[in-house]
Amino acid sequence: MERPINILSTRPVDTILLQEAATHNIYIECLSFIDTSVAINLDKKERIKALAETPQTIIFTSMNAAEAIIESLEGHKPTWDIYCMGGTTKTIIKDYFGDNSIKGTGKDALSLAEGMITNGTKEATFFCGNIRRDELPQLLKSNGIGLEEMVVYETMVTPHPISKDYDAVLFFSPSAVDSFFSVNKVVENTILFAIGNTTAKAIGNYSNYIIVKADTPEKDNLVKKAIAYFQNEFATHNL
């Protein structure tokens, strides 16, 4: 019998996926390394309301920003051209604004910005968090695209020292990477899984161990990627 594989997920995972992993002798423990909260005051709410009255080009790179804006809109559905990340963020946007509102998606912030440049975007509003990455705003501004940025949620790091060694760690954001490595190190041969390129780059700042990226920027996809990775390892060892 193969030894059990122990994985740490740095955010909660659906129970069904935990159960699926366990059937393959893979056990996932969940411990959040960041927390988020909506950060929309009265002035921001009034600005969002004004933006909602006219056609706009809007950018979402996180599900947290999308959820914060949808809550602020209180059922109103503006006519916006939306550029967003794929995966969960896209699903949230599609469910509220409709599929036709989505004019472009990206697997990471850079590919999203490149799509906007290709489509001839002139100006846009970027709803983001308080520690958003610089890549997208810098690329858009360097290509002459006017950009209004509004912080609509805040991310707080919640580092936890871990007391055991894991075969793998799952990371879903650069913030979680920074939080984790602020108080922890990983042992040799630990496999590090990243939700996308930006998160993988953040991991590379702390470790030169193997980094495996999800095929699409979805939480469930990263978990399934980890399960498949170790299933393949089992199969290879049994040849």
Summary of the structure (lengths in Angstrom):
residues: 239
radius of gyration: 19.3
end to end distance: 14.1
largest distance: 63.3
contacts: 753
relative contact order: 0.17
helix: 40%
strand: 26%
